[in-house]
Amino acid sequence: MIPNYNNINLIAFDFDGVFTDNKVYLNENGIESVRCDRADGLGINLLKNFIKQNKLNLDIFILSKEKNKVVK
């Protein structure tokens, strides 16, 4: 059975634990960092291309409660 993608309007991802390894790294000055995987960018591009090729009215939203510039 082929899914009906026209019934989906939004795909939401939580940044932490989806685009990171869900770990927080702190340096000696207390500055926090996270580790991301470059393959996630490839996955998002593949998803965007799929949406465009199939002319879907589908938005992608990445959310985080963290106020960290890396999320932007």
Predicted model as a PDB file, atoms N, CA, C, CB and O in Angstrom, pLDDT in the B-factor column:
MODEL        1                                                                  
ATOM      1  N   MET A   1       0.843  -1.185   0.000  1.00 68.00           N  
ATOM      2  CA  MET A   1       0.000   0.000   0.000  1.00 68.00           C  
ATOM      3  C   MET A   1       0.889   1.249   0.000  1.00 68.00           C  
ATOM      4  CB  MET A   1      -0.960  -0.002   1.228  1.00 68.00           C  
ATOM      5  O   MET A   1       1.801   1.361   0.818  1.00 68.00           O  
ATOM      6  N   ILE A   2       0.627   2.171  -0.902  1.00 69.00           N  
ATOM      7  CA  ILE A   2       1.391   3.411  -1.016  1.00 69.00           C  
ATOM      8  C   ILE A   2       0.762   4.454  -0.099  1.00 69.00           C  
ATOM      9  CB  ILE A   2       1.434   3.918  -2.495  1.00 69.00           C  
ATOM     10  O   ILE A   2      -0.443   4.695  -0.166  1.00 69.00           O  
ATOM     11  N   PRO A   3       1.588   5.084   0.772  1.00 74.00           N  
ATOM     12  CA  PRO A   3       1.029   6.097   1.669  1.00 74.00           C  
ATOM     13  C   PRO A   3       0.520   7.309   0.896  1.00 74.00           C  
ATOM     14  CB  PRO A   3       2.077   6.537   2.691  1.00 74.00           C  
ATOM     15  O   PRO A   3       1.064   7.662  -0.151  1.00 74.00           O  
ATOM     16  N   ASN A   4      -0.519   7.935   1.416  1.00 79.00           N  
ATOM     17  CA  ASN A   4      -1.061   9.155   0.825  1.00 79.00           C  
ATOM     18  C   ASN A   4      -0.385  10.344   1.504  1.00 79.00           C  
ATOM     19  CB  ASN A   4      -2.625   9.224   0.978  1.00 79.00           C  
ATOM     20  O   ASN A   4      -0.828  10.808   2.554  1.00 79.00           O  
ATOM     21  N   TYR A   5       0.691  10.827   0.890  1.00 77.00           N  
ATOM     22  CA  TYR A   5       1.452  11.942   1.465  1.00 77.00           C  
ATOM     23  C   TYR A   5       0.682  13.247   1.436  1.00 77.00           C  
ATOM     24  CB  TYR A   5       2.757  12.114   0.727  1.00 77.00           C  
ATOM     25  O   TYR A   5       1.050  14.183   2.146  1.00 77.00           O  
ATOM     26  N   ASN A   6      -0.366  13.343   0.647  1.00 78.00           N  
ATOM     27  CA  ASN A   6      -1.145  14.572   0.574  1.00 78.00           C  
ATOM     28  C   ASN A   6      -1.881  14.868   1.876  1.00 78.00           C  
ATOM     29  CB  ASN A   6      -2.135  14.488  -0.564  1.00 78.00           C  
ATOM     30  O   ASN A   6      -2.321  15.998   2.087  1.00 78.00           O  
ATOM     31  N   ASN A   7      -2.022  13.880   2.748  1.00 83.00           N  
ATOM     32  CA  ASN A   7      -2.680  14.088   4.034  1.00 83.00           C  
ATOM     33  C   ASN A   7      -1.718  14.607   5.106  1.00 83.00           C  
ATOM     34  CB  ASN A   7      -3.314  12.793   4.500  1.00 83.00           C  
ATOM     35  O   ASN A   7      -2.134  14.898   6.227  1.00 83.00           O  
ATOM     36  N   ILE A   8      -0.440  14.722   4.761  1.00 87.00           N  
ATOM     37  CA  ILE A   8       0.572  15.209   5.706  1.00 87.00           C  
ATOM     38  C   ILE A   8       0.921  16.636   5.321  1.00 87.00           C  
ATOM     39  CB  ILE A   8       1.853  14.293   5.709  1.00 87.00           C  
ATOM     40  O   ILE A   8       1.252  16.907   4.167  1.00 87.00           O  
ATOM     41  N   ASN A   9       0.849  17.553   6.285  1.00 91.00           N  
ATOM     42  CA  ASN A   9       1.137  18.963   6.025  1.00 91.00           C  
ATOM     43  C   ASN A   9       2.445  19.429   6.657  1.00 91.00           C  
ATOM     44  CB  ASN A   9       0.004  19.817   6.532  1.00 91.00           C  
ATOM     45  O   ASN A   9       3.021  20.430   6.230  1.00 91.00           O  
ATOM     46  N   LEU A  10       2.915  18.706   7.674  1.00 93.00           N  
ATOM     47  CA  LEU A  10       4.076  19.159   8.427  1.00 93.00           C  
ATOM     48  C   LEU A  10       4.840  17.970   8.983  1.00 93.00           C  
ATOM     49  CB  LEU A  10       3.654  20.101   9.562  1.00 93.00           C  
ATOM     50  O   LEU A  10       4.250  17.011   9.482  1.00 93.00           O  
ATOM     51  N   ILE A  11       6.162  18.048   8.888  1.00 92.00           N  
ATOM     52  CA  ILE A  11       7.027  17.099   9.586  1.00 92.00           C  
ATOM     53  C   ILE A  11       7.854  17.921  10.559  1.00 92.00           C  
ATOM     54  CB  ILE A  11       7.943  16.269   8.584  1.00 92.00           C  
ATOM     55  O   ILE A  11       8.574  18.830  10.146  1.00 92.00           O  
ATOM     56  N   ALA A  12       7.760  17.611  11.849  1.00 93.00           N  
ATOM     57  CA  ALA A  12       8.488  18.340  12.883  1.00 93.00           C  
ATOM     58  C   ALA A  12       9.549  17.432  13.496  1.00 93.00           C  
ATOM     59  CB  ALA A  12       7.522  18.866  13.975  1.00 93.00           C  
ATOM     60  O   ALA A  12       9.287  16.274  13.820  1.00 93.00           O  
ATOM     61  N   PHE A  13      10.738  17.978  13.645  1.00 91.00           N  
ATOM     62  CA  PHE A  13      11.852  17.277  14.260  1.00 91.00           C  
ATOM     63  C   PHE A  13      12.291  18.039  15.502  1.00 91.00           C  
ATOM     64  CB  PHE A  13      13.027  17.116  13.264  1.00 91.00           C  
ATOM     65  O   PHE A  13      12.315  19.270  15.498  1.00 91.00           O  
ATOM     66  N   ASP A  14      12.634  17.332  16.547  1.00 88.00           N  
ATOM     67  CA  ASP A  14      13.278  17.945  17.707  1.00 88.00           C  
ATOM     68  C   ASP A  14      14.768  17.914  17.436  1.00 88.00           C  
ATOM     69  CB  ASP A  14      12.913  17.202  19.056  1.00 88.00           C  
ATOM     70  O   ASP A  14      15.319  16.852  17.145  1.00 88.00           O  
ATOM     71  N   PHE A  15      15.433  19.061  17.527  1.00 85.00           N  
ATOM     72  CA  PHE A  15      16.863  19.147  17.214  1.00 85.00           C  
ATOM     73  C   PHE A  15      17.688  18.224  18.109  1.00 85.00           C  
ATOM     74  CB  PHE A  15      17.352  20.593  17.364  1.00 85.00           C  
ATOM     75  O   PHE A  15      18.503  17.440  17.621  1.00 85.00           O  
ATOM     76  N   ASP A  16      17.475  18.320  19.410  1.00 81.00           N  
ATOM     77  CA  ASP A  16      18.277  17.547  20.368  1.00 81.00           C  
ATOM     78  C   ASP A  16      17.888  16.076  20.335  1.00 81.00           C  
ATOM     79  CB  ASP A  16      18.107  18.105  21.793  1.00 81.00           C  
ATOM     80  O   ASP A  16      16.722  15.726  20.516  1.00 81.00           O  
ATOM     81  N   GLY A  17      18.866  15.232  20.105  1.00 79.00           N  
ATOM     82  CA  GLY A  17      18.616  13.798  20.077  1.00 79.00           C  
ATOM     83  C   GLY A  17      18.219  13.278  18.718  1.00 79.00           C  
ATOM     84  O   GLY A  17      18.233  12.068  18.494  1.00 79.00           O  
ATOM     85  N   VAL A  18      17.862  14.174  17.791  1.00 85.00           N  
ATOM     86  CA  VAL A  18      17.567  13.768  16.419  1.00 85.00           C  
ATOM     87  C   VAL A  18      18.721  14.208  15.513  1.00 85.00           C  
ATOM     88  CB  VAL A  18      16.210  14.379  15.931  1.00 85.00           C  
ATOM     89  O   VAL A  18      19.239  13.414  14.727  1.00 85.00           O  
ATOM     90  N   PHE A  19      19.115  15.469  15.630  1.00 86.00           N  
ATOM     91  CA  PHE A  19      20.230  15.991  14.851  1.00 86.00           C  
ATOM     92  C   PHE A  19      21.529  16.029  15.660  1.00 86.00           C  
ATOM     93  CB  PHE A  19      19.897  17.382  14.340  1.00 86.00           C  
ATOM     94  O   PHE A  19      22.556  16.502  15.172  1.00 86.00           O  
ATOM     95  N   THR A  20      21.479  15.542  16.867  1.00 85.00           N  
ATOM     96  CA  THR A  20      22.673  15.439  17.713  1.00 85.00           C  
ATOM     97  C   THR A  20      22.733  14.021  18.269  1.00 85.00           C  
ATOM     98  CB  THR A  20      22.652  16.504  18.876  1.00 85.00           C  
ATOM     99  O   THR A  20      21.828  13.214  18.062  1.00 85.00           O  
ATOM    100  N   ASP A  21      23.814  13.742  18.976  1.00 86.00           N  
ATOM    101  CA  ASP A  21      23.914  12.431  19.637  1.00 86.00           C  
ATOM    102  C   ASP A  21      23.338  12.485  21.053  1.00 86.00           C  
ATOM    103  CB  ASP A  21      25.386  11.962  19.684  1.00 86.00           C  
ATOM    104  O   ASP A  21      23.556  11.584  21.862  1.00 86.00           O  
ATOM    105  N   ASN A  22      22.595  13.565  21.335  1.00 85.00           N  
ATOM    106  CA  ASN A  22      21.917  13.775  22.616  1.00 85.00           C  
ATOM    107  C   ASN A  22      22.891  13.927  23.782  1.00 85.00           C  
ATOM    108  CB  ASN A  22      20.976  12.625  22.893  1.00 85.00           C  
ATOM    109  O   ASN A  22      22.548  13.672  24.936  1.00 85.00           O  
ATOM    110  N   LYS A  23      24.100  14.344  23.457  1.00 88.00           N  
ATOM    111  CA  LYS A  23      25.113  14.596  24.485  1.00 88.00           C  
ATOM    112  C   LYS A  23      25.417  16.091  24.515  1.00 88.00           C  
ATOM    113  CB  LYS A  23      26.415  13.765  24.215  1.00 88.00           C  
ATOM    114  O   LYS A  23      25.282  16.780  23.504  1.00 88.00           O  
ATOM    115  N   VAL A  24      25.823  16.580  25.668  1.00 86.00           N  
ATOM    116  CA  VAL A  24      26.255  17.961  25.829  1.00 86.00           C  
ATOM    117  C   VAL A  24      27.707  17.928  26.255  1.00 86.00           C  
ATOM    118  CB  VAL A  24      25.371  18.734  26.866  1.00 86.00           C  
ATOM    119  O   VAL A  24      28.083  17.186  27.162  1.00 86.00           O  
ATOM    120  N   TYR A  25      28.516  18.731  25.599  1.00 90.00           N  
ATOM    121  CA  TYR A  25      29.941  18.808  25.908  1.00 90.00           C  
ATOM    122  C   TYR A  25      30.220  20.165  26.528  1.00 90.00           C  
ATOM    123  CB  TYR A  25      30.816  18.582  24.633  1.00 90.00           C  
ATOM    124  O   TYR A  25      29.786  21.195  26.012  1.00 90.00           O  
ATOM    125  N   LEU A  26      30.939  20.161  27.628  1.00 92.00           N  
ATOM    126  CA  LEU A  26      31.297  21.400  28.320  1.00 92.00           C  
ATOM    127  C   LEU A  26      32.816  21.533  28.340  1.00 92.00           C  
ATOM    128  CB  LEU A  26      30.719  21.425  29.772  1.00 92.00           C  
ATOM    129  O   LEU A  26      33.531  20.571  28.620  1.00 92.00           O  
ATOM    130  N   ASN A  27      33.306  22.754  28.035  1.00 92.00           N  
ATOM    131  CA  ASN A  27      34.745  22.959  28.162  1.00 92.00           C  
ATOM    132  C   ASN A  27      35.059  23.516  29.542  1.00 92.00           C  
ATOM    133  CB  ASN A  27      35.270  23.907  27.059  1.00 92.00           C  
ATOM    134  O   ASN A  27      34.163  23.690  30.367  1.00 92.00           O  
ATOM    135  N   GLU A  28      36.331  23.794  29.787  1.00 95.00           N  
ATOM    136  CA  GLU A  28      36.746  24.252  31.127  1.00 95.00           C  
ATOM    137  C   GLU A  28      36.158  25.600  31.503  1.00 95.00           C  
ATOM    138  CB  GLU A  28      38.252  24.333  31.202  1.00 95.00           C  
ATOM    139  O   GLU A  28      36.167  25.969  32.677  1.00 95.00           O  
ATOM    140  N   ASN A  29      35.641  26.350  30.520  1.00 93.00           N  
ATOM    141  CA  ASN A  29      35.011  27.642  30.789  1.00 93.00           C  
ATOM    142  C   ASN A  29      33.494  27.532  30.914  1.00 93.00           C  
ATOM    143  CB  ASN A  29      35.362  28.627  29.692  1.00 93.00           C  
ATOM    144  O   ASN A  29      32.799  28.539  31.049  1.00 93.00           O  
ATOM    145  N   GLY A  30      32.986  26.300  30.869  1.00 90.00           N  
ATOM    146  CA  GLY A  30      31.549  26.088  30.993  1.00 90.00           C  
ATOM    147  C   GLY A  30      30.777  26.347  29.710  1.00 90.00           C  
ATOM    148  O   GLY A  30      29.550  26.438  29.729  1.00 90.00           O  
ATOM    149  N   ILE A  31      31.491  26.467  28.592  1.00 87.00           N  
ATOM    150  CA  ILE A  31      30.828  26.698  27.308  1.00 87.00           C  
ATOM    151  C   ILE A  31      30.331  25.361  26.769  1.00 87.00           C  
ATOM    152  CB  ILE A  31      31.792  27.387  26.287  1.00 87.00           C  
ATOM    153  O   ILE A  31      31.073  24.383  26.681  1.00 87.00           O  
ATOM    154  N   GLU A  32      29.067  25.357  26.418  1.00 84.00           N  
ATOM    155  CA  GLU A  32      28.378  24.135  25.997  1.00 84.00           C  
ATOM    156  C   GLU A  32      28.468  23.959  24.485  1.00 84.00           C  
ATOM    157  CB  GLU A  32      26.905  24.164  26.440  1.00 84.00           C  
ATOM    158  O   GLU A  32      28.380  24.932  23.736  1.00 84.00           O  
ATOM    159  N   SER A  33      28.644  22.713  24.037  1.00 85.00           N  
ATOM    160  CA  SER A  33      28.598  22.376  22.620  1.00 85.00           C  
ATOM    161  C   SER A  33      27.839  21.077  22.444  1.00 85.00           C  
ATOM    162  CB  SER A  33      30.019  22.265  22.024  1.00 85.00           C  
ATOM    163  O   SER A  33      27.649  20.310  23.388  1.00 85.00           O  
ATOM    164  N   VAL A  34      27.411  20.848  21.213  1.00 84.00           N  
ATOM    165  CA  VAL A  34      26.757  19.594  20.861  1.00 84.00           C  
ATOM    166  C   VAL A  34      27.447  19.038  19.623  1.00 84.00           C  
ATOM    167  CB  VAL A  34      25.223  19.796  20.614  1.00 84.00           C  
ATOM    168  O   VAL A  34      28.109  19.769  18.887  1.00 84.00           O  
ATOM    169  N   ARG A  35      27.287  17.746  19.404  1.00 86.00           N  
ATOM    170  CA  ARG A  35      27.873  17.109  18.225  1.00 86.00           C  
ATOM    171  C   ARG A  35      26.751  16.772  17.250  1.00 86.00           C  
ATOM    172  CB  ARG A  35      28.681  15.825  18.615  1.00 86.00           C  
ATOM    173  O   ARG A  35      25.766  16.123  17.604  1.00 86.00           O  
ATOM    174  N   CYS A  36      26.928  17.230  16.014  1.00 84.00           N  
ATOM    175  CA  CYS A  36      25.954  16.970  14.955  1.00 84.00           C  
ATOM    176  C   CYS A  36      26.601  16.083  13.907  1.00 84.00           C  
ATOM    177  CB  CYS A  36      25.441  18.298  14.318  1.00 84.00           C  
ATOM    178  O   CYS A  36      27.823  15.945  13.860  1.00 84.00           O  
ATOM    179  N   ASP A  37      25.768  15.482  13.067  1.00 85.00           N  
ATOM    180  CA  ASP A  37      26.255  14.623  12.004  1.00 85.00           C  
ATOM    181  C   ASP A  37      25.944  15.280  10.666  1.00 85.00           C  
ATOM    182  CB  ASP A  37      25.624  13.207  12.092  1.00 85.00           C  
ATOM    183  O   ASP A  37      24.796  15.645  10.409  1.00 85.00           O  
ATOM    184  N   ARG A  38      26.940  15.433   9.821  1.00 85.00           N  
ATOM    185  CA  ARG A  38      26.745  16.072   8.513  1.00 85.00           C  
ATOM    186  C   ARG A  38      25.765  15.289   7.638  1.00 85.00           C  
ATOM    187  CB  ARG A  38      28.087  16.211   7.788  1.00 85.00           C  
ATOM    188  O   ARG A  38      25.158  15.857   6.729  1.00 85.00           O  
ATOM    189  N   ALA A  39      25.610  14.021   7.899  1.00 88.00           N  
ATOM    190  CA  ALA A  39      24.666  13.210   7.121  1.00 88.00           C  
ATOM    191  C   ALA A  39      23.233  13.695   7.316  1.00 88.00           C  
ATOM    192  CB  ALA A  39      24.777  11.731   7.517  1.00 88.00           C  
ATOM    193  O   ALA A  39      22.385  13.460   6.455  1.00 88.00           O  
ATOM    194  N   ASP A  40      22.945  14.365   8.430  1.00 88.00           N  
ATOM    195  CA  ASP A  40      21.593  14.889   8.640  1.00 88.00           C  
ATOM    196  C   ASP A  40      21.239  15.926   7.584  1.00 88.00           C  
ATOM    197  CB  ASP A  40      21.466  15.502  10.039  1.00 88.00           C  
ATOM    198  O   ASP A  40      20.095  15.992   7.133  1.00 88.00           O  
ATOM    199  N   GLY A  41      22.216  16.733   7.189  1.00 87.00           N  
ATOM    200  CA  GLY A  41      21.980  17.712   6.125  1.00 87.00           C  
ATOM    201  C   GLY A  41      21.622  17.028   4.817  1.00 87.00           C  
ATOM    202  O   GLY A  41      20.744  17.491   4.088  1.00 87.00           O  
ATOM    203  N   LEU A  42      22.298  15.928   4.519  1.00 90.00           N  
ATOM    204  CA  LEU A  42      21.983  15.146   3.326  1.00 90.00           C  
ATOM    205  C   LEU A  42      20.562  14.604   3.411  1.00 90.00           C  
ATOM    206  CB  LEU A  42      22.989  13.990   3.151  1.00 90.00           C  
ATOM    207  O   LEU A  42      19.817  14.648   2.432  1.00 90.00           O  
ATOM    208  N   GLY A  43      20.188  14.097   4.575  1.00 91.00           N  
ATOM    209  CA  GLY A  43      18.837  13.566   4.761  1.00 91.00           C  
ATOM    210  C   GLY A  43      17.778  14.632   4.563  1.00 91.00           C  
ATOM    211  O   GLY A  43      16.750  14.375   3.935  1.00 91.00           O  
ATOM    212  N   ILE A  44      18.013  15.827   5.090  1.00 91.00           N  
ATOM    213  CA  ILE A  44      17.051  16.929   4.927  1.00 91.00           C  
ATOM    214  C   ILE A  44      16.955  17.317   3.453  1.00 91.00           C  
ATOM    215  CB  ILE A  44      17.466  18.163   5.788  1.00 91.00           C  
ATOM    216  O   ILE A  44      15.860  17.564   2.949  1.00 91.00           O  
ATOM    217  N   ASN A  45      18.099  17.371   2.753  1.00 93.00           N  
ATOM    218  CA  ASN A  45      18.072  17.690   1.319  1.00 93.00           C  
ATOM    219  C   ASN A  45      17.313  16.636   0.520  1.00 93.00           C  
ATOM    220  CB  ASN A  45      19.496  17.820   0.779  1.00 93.00           C  
ATOM    221  O   ASN A  45      16.562  16.973  -0.395  1.00 93.00           O  
ATOM    222  N   LEU A  46      17.504  15.368   0.856  1.00 94.00           N  
ATOM    223  CA  LEU A  46      16.753  14.301   0.187  1.00 94.00           C  
ATOM    224  C   LEU A  46      15.253  14.467   0.422  1.00 94.00           C  
ATOM    225  CB  LEU A  46      17.218  12.917   0.686  1.00 94.00           C  
ATOM    226  O   LEU A  46      14.449  14.294  -0.495  1.00 94.00           O  
ATOM    227  N   LEU A  47      14.883  14.804   1.660  1.00 93.00           N  
ATOM    228  CA  LEU A  47      13.471  15.014   1.980  1.00 93.00           C  
ATOM    229  C   LEU A  47      12.906  16.204   1.201  1.00 93.00           C  
ATOM    230  CB  LEU A  47      13.291  15.237   3.493  1.00 93.00           C  
ATOM    231  O   LEU A  47      11.808  16.124   0.651  1.00 93.00           O  
ATOM    232  N   LYS A  48      13.660  17.307   1.156  1.00 94.00           N  
ATOM    233  CA  LYS A  48      13.210  18.485   0.398  1.00 94.00           C  
ATOM    234  C   LYS A  48      13.039  18.162  -1.084  1.00 94.00           C  
ATOM    235  CB  LYS A  48      14.206  19.643   0.567  1.00 94.00           C  
ATOM    236  O   LYS A  48      12.070  18.592  -1.708  1.00 94.00           O  
ATOM    237  N   ASN A  49      13.980  17.407  -1.643  1.00 95.00           N  
ATOM    238  CA  ASN A  49      13.870  17.015  -3.055  1.00 95.00           C  
ATOM    239  C   ASN A  49      12.650  16.125  -3.289  1.00 95.00           C  
ATOM    240  CB  ASN A  49      15.146  16.285  -3.508  1.00 95.00           C  
ATOM    241  O   ASN A  49      11.956  16.268  -4.295  1.00 95.00           O  
ATOM    242  N   PHE A  50      12.394  15.211  -2.362  1.00 91.00           N  
ATOM    243  CA  PHE A  50      11.216  14.344  -2.462  1.00 91.00           C  
ATOM    244  C   PHE A  50       9.937  15.178  -2.455  1.00 91.00           C  
ATOM    245  CB  PHE A  50      11.194  13.321  -1.303  1.00 91.00           C  
ATOM    246  O   PHE A  50       9.023  14.928  -3.240  1.00 91.00           O  
ATOM    247  N   ILE A  51       9.875  16.159  -1.575  1.00 92.00           N  
ATOM    248  CA  ILE A  51       8.704  17.043  -1.475  1.00 92.00           C  
ATOM    249  C   ILE A  51       8.514  17.814  -2.780  1.00 92.00           C  
ATOM    250  CB  ILE A  51       8.858  18.030  -0.285  1.00 92.00           C  
ATOM    251  O   ILE A  51       7.402  17.922  -3.297  1.00 92.00           O  
ATOM    252  N   LYS A  52       9.621  18.347  -3.302  1.00 93.00           N  
ATOM    253  CA  LYS A  52       9.549  19.133  -4.538  1.00 93.00           C  
ATOM    254  C   LYS A  52       9.154  18.268  -5.738  1.00 93.00           C  
ATOM    255  CB  LYS A  52      10.894  19.813  -4.810  1.00 93.00           C  
ATOM    256  O   LYS A  52       8.282  18.651  -6.518  1.00 93.00           O  
ATOM    257  N   GLN A  53       9.792  17.108  -5.887  1.00 93.00           N  
ATOM    258  CA  GLN A  53       9.513  16.235  -7.027  1.00 93.00           C  
ATOM    259  C   GLN A  53       8.071  15.733  -7.032  1.00 93.00           C  
ATOM    260  CB  GLN A  53      10.465  15.055  -7.021  1.00 93.00           C  
ATOM    261  O   GLN A  53       7.479  15.532  -8.092  1.00 93.00           O  
ATOM    262  N   ASN A  54       7.520  15.534  -5.850  1.00 89.00           N  
ATOM    263  CA  ASN A  54       6.148  15.037  -5.746  1.00 89.00           C  
ATOM    264  C   ASN A  54       5.122  16.153  -5.573  1.00 89.00           C  
ATOM    265  CB  ASN A  54       6.041  14.073  -4.592  1.00 89.00           C  
ATOM    266  O   ASN A  54       3.934  15.896  -5.380  1.00 89.00           O  
ATOM    267  N   LYS A  55       5.602  17.405  -5.645  1.00 90.00           N  
ATOM    268  CA  LYS A  55       4.746  18.592  -5.552  1.00 90.00           C  
ATOM    269  C   LYS A  55       3.832  18.536  -4.331  1.00 90.00           C  
ATOM    270  CB  LYS A  55       3.905  18.737  -6.819  1.00 90.00           C  
ATOM    271  O   LYS A  55       2.629  18.788  -4.412  1.00 90.00           O  
ATOM    272  N   LEU A  56       4.445  18.195  -3.198  1.00 90.00           N  
ATOM    273  CA  LEU A  56       3.686  18.085  -1.953  1.00 90.00           C  
ATOM    274  C   LEU A  56       3.635  19.427  -1.245  1.00 90.00           C  
ATOM    275  CB  LEU A  56       4.300  17.020  -1.032  1.00 90.00           C  
ATOM    276  O   LEU A  56       4.599  20.192  -1.291  1.00 90.00           O  
ATOM    277  N   ASN A  57       2.539  19.712  -0.601  1.00 90.00           N  
ATOM    278  CA  ASN A  57       2.396  20.903   0.237  1.00 90.00           C  
ATOM    279  C   ASN A  57       2.774  20.496   1.658  1.00 90.00           C  
ATOM    280  CB  ASN A  57       0.925  21.497   0.174  1.00 90.00           C  
ATOM    281  O   ASN A  57       1.912  20.289   2.512  1.00 90.00           O  
ATOM    282  N   LEU A  58       4.070  20.388   1.888  1.00 91.00           N  
ATOM    283  CA  LEU A  58       4.585  19.823   3.127  1.00 91.00           C  
ATOM    284  C   LEU A  58       5.704  20.701   3.664  1.00 91.00           C  
ATOM    285  CB  LEU A  58       5.083  18.381   2.908  1.00 91.00           C  
ATOM    286  O   LEU A  58       6.679  20.968   2.961  1.00 91.00           O  
ATOM    287  N   ASP A  59       5.571  21.144   4.891  1.00 94.00           N  
ATOM    288  CA  ASP A  59       6.594  21.960   5.544  1.00 94.00           C  
ATOM    289  C   ASP A  59       7.440  21.098   6.463  1.00 94.00           C  
ATOM    290  CB  ASP A  59       5.954  23.116   6.335  1.00 94.00           C  
ATOM    291  O   ASP A  59       6.979  20.096   7.008  1.00 94.00           O  
ATOM    292  N   ILE A  60       8.689  21.513   6.620  1.00 93.00           N  
ATOM    293  CA  ILE A  60       9.616  20.870   7.554  1.00 93.00           C  
ATOM    294  C   ILE A  60       9.911  21.876   8.653  1.00 93.00           C  
ATOM    295  CB  ILE A  60      10.942  20.394   6.836  1.00 93.00           C  
ATOM    296  O   ILE A  60      10.188  23.043   8.376  1.00 93.00           O  
ATOM    297  N   PHE A  61       9.853  21.430   9.890  1.00 91.00           N  
ATOM    298  CA  PHE A  61      10.075  22.313  11.035  1.00 91.00           C  
ATOM    299  C   PHE A  61      11.007  21.607  12.007  1.00 91.00           C  
ATOM    300  CB  PHE A  61       8.727  22.700  11.731  1.00 91.00           C  
ATOM    301  O   PHE A  61      10.761  20.468  12.405  1.00 91.00           O  
ATOM    302  N   ILE A  62      12.082  22.297  12.387  1.00 87.00           N  
ATOM    303  CA  ILE A  62      13.020  21.772  13.382  1.00 87.00           C  
ATOM    304  C   ILE A  62      12.906  22.655  14.608  1.00 87.00           C  
ATOM    305  CB  ILE A  62      14.503  21.731  12.837  1.00 87.00           C  
ATOM    306  O   ILE A  62      13.073  23.872  14.520  1.00 87.00           O  
ATOM    307  N   LEU A  63      12.623  22.048  15.754  1.00 86.00           N  
ATOM    308  CA  LEU A  63      12.424  22.833  16.965  1.00 86.00           C  
ATOM    309  C   LEU A  63      13.394  22.426  18.059  1.00 86.00           C  
ATOM    310  CB  LEU A  63      11.000  22.688  17.457  1.00 86.00           C  
ATOM    311  O   LEU A  63      13.928  21.317  18.073  1.00 86.00           O  
ATOM    312  N   SER A  64      13.602  23.353  18.969  1.00 83.00           N  
ATOM    313  CA  SER A  64      14.430  23.095  20.142  1.00 83.00           C  
ATOM    314  C   SER A  64      14.046  24.091  21.221  1.00 83.00           C  
ATOM    315  CB  SER A  64      15.951  23.195  19.802  1.00 83.00           C  
ATOM    316  O   SER A  64      13.734  25.246  20.930  1.00 83.00           O  
ATOM    317  N   LYS A  65      14.068  23.647  22.447  1.00 80.00           N  
ATOM    318  CA  LYS A  65      13.825  24.588  23.548  1.00 80.00           C  
ATOM    319  C   LYS A  65      15.106  25.321  23.930  1.00 80.00           C  
ATOM    320  CB  LYS A  65      13.257  23.850  24.773  1.00 80.00           C  
ATOM    321  O   LYS A  65      15.077  26.277  24.704  1.00 80.00           O  
ATOM    322  N   GLU A  66      16.240  24.860  23.375  1.00 73.00           N  
ATOM    323  CA  GLU A  66      17.532  25.478  23.661  1.00 73.00           C  
ATOM    324  C   GLU A  66      17.667  26.784  22.902  1.00 73.00           C  
ATOM    325  CB  GLU A  66      18.683  24.529  23.299  1.00 73.00           C  
ATOM    326  O   GLU A  66      17.261  26.879  21.743  1.00 73.00           O  
ATOM    327  N   LYS A  67      18.232  27.785  23.543  1.00 74.00           N  
ATOM    328  CA  LYS A  67      18.527  29.062  22.886  1.00 74.00           C  
ATOM    329  C   LYS A  67      20.013  29.047  22.534  1.00 74.00           C  
ATOM    330  CB  LYS A  67      18.159  30.305  23.813  1.00 74.00           C  
ATOM    331  O   LYS A  67      20.834  29.709  23.169  1.00 74.00           O  
ATOM    332  N   ASN A  68      20.327  28.271  21.504  1.00 66.00           N  
ATOM    333  CA  ASN A  68      21.711  28.077  21.106  1.00 66.00           C  
ATOM    334  C   ASN A  68      21.829  28.409  19.623  1.00 66.00           C  
ATOM    335  CB  ASN A  68      22.188  26.619  21.402  1.00 66.00           C  
ATOM    336  O   ASN A  68      20.992  27.975  18.832  1.00 66.00           O  
ATOM    337  N   LYS A  69      22.839  29.161  19.234  1.00 70.00           N  
ATOM    338  CA  LYS A  69      23.007  29.587  17.839  1.00 70.00           C  
ATOM    339  C   LYS A  69      23.155  28.395  16.901  1.00 70.00           C  
ATOM    340  CB  LYS A  69      24.223  30.502  17.706  1.00 70.00           C  
ATOM    341  O   LYS A  69      22.807  28.496  15.725  1.00 70.00           O  
ATOM    342  N   VAL A  70      23.655  27.289  17.388  1.00 64.00           N  
ATOM    343  CA  VAL A  70      23.861  26.124  16.524  1.00 64.00           C  
ATOM    344  C   VAL A  70      22.541  25.589  15.982  1.00 64.00           C  
ATOM    345  CB  VAL A  70      24.592  25.021  17.286  1.00 64.00           C  
ATOM    346  O   VAL A  70      22.521  24.977  14.914  1.00 64.00           O  
ATOM    347  N   VAL A  71      21.448  25.805  16.690  1.00 64.00           N  
ATOM    348  CA  VAL A  71      20.145  25.328  16.256  1.00 64.00           C  
ATOM    349  C   VAL A  71      19.682  26.074  15.004  1.00 64.00           C  
ATOM    350  CB  VAL A  71      19.118  25.489  17.382  1.00 64.00           C  
ATOM    351  O   VAL A  71      19.008  25.504  14.146  1.00 64.00           O  
ATOM    352  N   LYS A  72      20.052  27.354  14.908  1.00 66.00           N  
ATOM    353  CA  LYS A  72      19.664  28.149  13.727  1.00 66.00           C  
ATOM    354  C   LYS A  72      20.270  27.559  12.488  1.00 66.00           C  
ATOM    355  CB  LYS A  72      20.095  29.616  13.873  1.00 66.00           C  
ATOM    356  O   LYS A  72      20.064  28.079  11.392  1.00 66.00           O  
TER     357      LYS A  72                                                      
ENDMDL                                                                          
END                                                                             
